[in-house]
Amino acid sequence: MKKFILSLAILLPFILFAQEHYLLIGTYTGGKSEGIYVYKFNSATGDNSFVSVVKSSNPSFLAVSPNSKFVYAVNENADSTRFTVGGNISAFAFDKTNGTLTEINKQPSGGKHPCYVAVDKTGHWIFAGNYSSGSIGLLHANKDGSLDTLKQIVQHQGSGPNTQRQEGPHVHSTIVSADNKYLYVPDLGIDKVMIYSFDKTKGTLKYKSAAASLPGNGPRHFEFAPNNKFAYLMEEMTGTVVCYKANNGNLQFVQRINALPAGFKGAIGSADIHVSPNGKFLYCSNRGDANSISIFSVNPANGKLTLSGHQSTLGKTPRNFNFDPGGNFLLAANQNTDDIVIFKIDKKTGMLSETGKKISVGNPVCLKWVK
């Protein structure tokens, strides 16, 4: 027994070290924020520590390359110069030895206020979602992580019944399918998830089909289940979640369910959506007056959701949230209270509990991991 305890005491520091990962935090650079922050996070304990920060203008959404060597950030602006009118995508090299980011270059995103960026499975193609102009920008990434100029711009057309929010198209996210053949693009302004075929060799997007939301619902973020048989859409303006059966780039409607409590009367502004790594639970964040995470159980046979409960985010305006790589914790980014609150996940029930731990960062919006 003494030998076992001694061996455990020797191995414990190495076990804990193996569960340390880098957490990258995208922000709006107003108030206390300067750019992209890097923290170390321990998946066993939830402990965290500041590592570094790199200055960048409104890097509100991030994407990590498949090899973890590069990070791409939107610059959610609508700058007007003689060269471009719109925002940019910035490329950074990430040094895993010391957790620092170094800017490589930046290129125009192909529209105004880019709010989402994604990398394809090869690491060579970057998809920018431009909110204000309702367009998608496709850029090529070189072996050194640098970005070439825009290869293609896809402009959406149309509007929705809400004249204040849906006066035109508003691309809100760009999600690449697991097989790298399709790009799914929720557009809040036209109440559709637009689906494009993607040619990774030529670097081109071609319209395939669209899945329509109800008028005025405002599609925002989109997520596939781990088995890729089902997909889920967060509708921002009504706080509803849509379940689809996914097959060969097509989406077949299965269910629409409210993420807010019955009889909720406050302002609605739902945001992010993610399925737990084990595929058993789905979570979504609610801003507005709710300031909560909704928790659903997932039926593995048909993908349908059952609302299990709600957890206050203990802050205001939860935007992006994410699970740590060990699947033990959920981290919720509260934009308007300048903090990221850390919750423990009950893997049997999906429920969240307070840990008392949080990360203080100005205007946090996006959370990404480098393992």
N, C-alpha and C positions, 0 to 999 in steps of 0.2 A: 504493500500500500504506500509506504514511504517513497519507494522508487517511482510509483505511478504519479504521486503528487509532485515529486521533484521534476519528472518529465513534463507534466502539465504546466508547471510554473515556468519551465524553460521554453515550452512551445507557445504559450499563450500570447506573448508579445508578437510572435511571428504570425499567429492566426489573426490577431487584430489588425496587424499591418496589412495582411493580404486582403482585408475587407475595406481598405481605404481607397476612395475614388475621388476624382476631381469633379466638383460641381461648378458649372459655368452659368453665370447669371446675366441675362440681357436686361437692360433697363431703359427708361426714358431719362435723358440727361437734363433734368431740371431739378432744382432743389439740391439734394444731397449727393446725387449720382454724377460720376464722371465718365462712365462707359461700361465695359464688360468686366465683371468681377469673377475671380477664381477662388474657390474654397476647397479645402480638403474635408471629406465627409466619411465617417466610419459607419458602415452598414450594420455593424453589430451593436453599436452603442448609441448612434445618433449624434455623437460628438462631432464638432466641426471647428475649423480654424481658417482664418483669412490667409490667402497665399499671395495674390497679386491683383492688379487692376490695370487695364489698358484703356486709354482715352479713345472715345469714339462718339460720334453724334447720334443720339437716339437709336442705339443698337437694340431695338425692342424684341427682335426674334433672332434666334441662332440656329445653325445646323452644323453638325460635326461630320466630317468625311468618314467613310467606312474604315479607313486605316487609322483614324484618330489623330492624324498629323496636322490637319487643317480645320479651321473653323470659319464659317461664313456668317456674316451678320448683315441684316438690313440696316440701312440708315434711313429711318422713317421720317423723311423730310420731303418737301416740295420746293427745293432750291431752284432759283431761276438765274441762269447765267447764259452767256452767249453760246455755250457748248451744250447745255442740257437744261431741260425743265423737268424736275422730278427728283427722285431719291437715288440712292446708290446701294450696291452690294459690296461690302468690304471683305477681303480675304485676309486671314491671319494664319501664321504658322504657330502650332502649339507644341511647346517643349514639355514632354511628360516628366523629364528629370527634375525640373524645378517649377512646373506649373505656370509658365509665363506665355503670354501671347505677343506676337510681333506682327505688325501689319505688313502685308506683302504689297497689295494694291487695291484699288477699288474701281468699279465700273458702274455706269448708269443702269438702273434696274428696269428701264423701259416704261416707267410711269411714275405717278405721284404717290407718295406715302407708302412705300413697300412695307407690308406688315407681316410677311411670312416668307421664309426661305427654306428650301429643301434640296438635298443632294441625291442624285440617283445612285443605284447600287454599284456602279463602276467607279463612282467618285469623280467623274469627268464632266457631269452636266449639273447645272444649278438652275432651279426654278424659283423665280421671284414672283410673289403675289402682290400686285400694286392695288391698294385699297381705293384711293380716291379716283384713279383713272379707270379702274375695272379692267386691268390687263394683266397678262402673264409675260414675264421676260425670261427667255431661255439663254443662258450663258454657258460657255465652255470653260472648264477648269483644266489647267495644264498640270504636268507631273509635279511641278514645284509648287502647286497650289494656287498660282496666280490665275487671274481671270482675264479671258479675252473679251473683246467687245461683244455686244449682243448678237446672238445668232438668229433669234426669231422673237417677234412680239405678237401675241395673240390678244386681240381686243374684243372684249365682250360688248354686247349691245342689249338694250332694253331697260326696263324700270319696274317698280313695284307699286302697290297701292298706297304705301306710306310715303307721302310726298316730301316729308322732311328727311327721312332716312334712305329712301329708295328712289331718289330722283334719277339715278343712273346705276350702272353696274358697279359693284364693290367686291372685288375678289378678296376673300378673307383667308384662304389657306390653299396650299398645293401639296397633295399627298401622293407619293409614288407607290404603286402596287408592289407587292413582294416579289413578283416575277419581273419587275422593271419594264413591263410592257404598256402600262397605262398611268395616266396622271388624272387624279380626281381633284376638282376645283370648286369648292363651295363658293357661291356668289350671293352675298347678302342682299344686293340691290335688285337682282332679277329672280330671286327665290328658286334657284336651281343649283344642283350639283352638276357641273359640266364635266364630261369625261372625254379624254383625249388619248388616242393611240400614240405611243412614244417609240421612235426609232433611235436606239442608242448608237447605231453605226453612223447614220446621217446626222443625228442631232436635230430631229424635227418632231413637232407636235401636229397631229391631225385630228380634227373633231370626229368623235365616234357617236356619242349620244348624250342625253341629259336625263337626270332624275329630278322631277319637279317637286318642290315643297308646296305647302299651302300658301296662298297669297298673303304676304305680310309677315311670314314667320322668320325670314332672315337667316339662311344657312350660314354657319360660321366655321366651326372646326369639325374634323372628320377623322375616324379611327377604325382600323380593322381589328377584329378579334385575332388572338394569336394563331388560331387555326385557319385564318383568312377566308372562312366560309361565310362570315357575317361582317357587316360594317355598320358603323353608328355615326349619326350626324347630330351635332348640337345646333339647335335653332335659337339664335340669340334673342330675338325680339318677343318670343312667346315662352321661352324657357322649356321647350319640348325637345325630346330626344326621339330620333327616328332610327329604327332597326331595318336593315336591308339584308337580303340574301345576295351574296356576291358570287359571280360566276363569269369568267372570261371577259372581264371589263364591263359587265352589265350589273345593274342594281335593281333588285326586285323588292318592292315594298313589303314589309312584314308587320310593322307595328309603329305607332306613334304614342308616346307616353309623356306625361307632364313630370318635370323634374322638381317642381316646387310643391310646397304643402297644399293640400286641398283648401280652397278658399283664400289663397294668398292674394292680397290686395295691393301690395307695394309695387315700386318700380322694378321692372324686369330687365336684366341684362346678362343673360347666361353667356359663358365664355368657352372654357376648355372642356375636353372630354378624353378619357383614357380608360382602357380595359386593363385590369390587373394582370401581372405577368402569368398567373396561373389560369387566367381566362374565366374565373368564377364570378368576378364582380366588375361592374362598370361604375365609374365616378365622373361627375361633372361639376364645374364650378359655377356659382351664381353670384353675380355682382348686384347692382341696383340696391334694393333695400334688404335683400336676403343675406348676402355675405356668408355663403355657406357652400359646403360640398354635399351634393346628393349622392346617395349610395344605392346601387341596384344589384340584385342578384341576377345572374345570367343563366337561362335555360340552355344547356349545351346541345340539346337536340334541335331546337328551332331558333335559337338566338334571342328569344323574347326576354324582356326585362320585367322584374318585379321590384317596385320601390321598397327599400328596406329601412331608410331613415335619412336624417340630415345631420351634418356636423358643422357648427359654427367655425369659421376660419380664424376666429379671435382677432379679426382685423377688418379692414375695409377694402373693398374692390379686389377680390381674388381673381387674378387673371390666369396665367398658366399655373399648372401644378404638375407634379411628377412623382414617380416612385423611385426610391433608391435602387441601385442595381441588385441588391439582395432581396428586394420585395418586402422589406420589413417596415419601411416608413413611407408616409406620404408627405411631401413638402408642398405647402400652399403659399404662393407669392401674393401677398397683399400690397397692391400698388400704392394705395393711398394712406397706408400706415407704415410704409417703409420697413417691412419685415417679411421674413419667410418663416412660417410657423411649421414645426415638425410634429407630425402625428404618428403614433404607433398603429400599425394595421393588425387587426385580428384576422389571421389567414383562414380561419374556419367560418367566421360570420361576415367578414368584410368591414366590420365596424371600426371606427377610428377613436383613439383615445389621446388625450393630451399628454405630452411628455414634459412640458415646461421648458422645452428647448426651442430656440429660434435664432435666425440669422438677421442681423440688422443691416439692410442695404437700401439705399434711396431708390424709390420707384421701381421695384422689381417687377418684371413682366414675363420673362422666359427662363426656364430651367432646363439645362441639358447636362449630360454626363459624359465623362471620359473615364473608362474603366482602366 
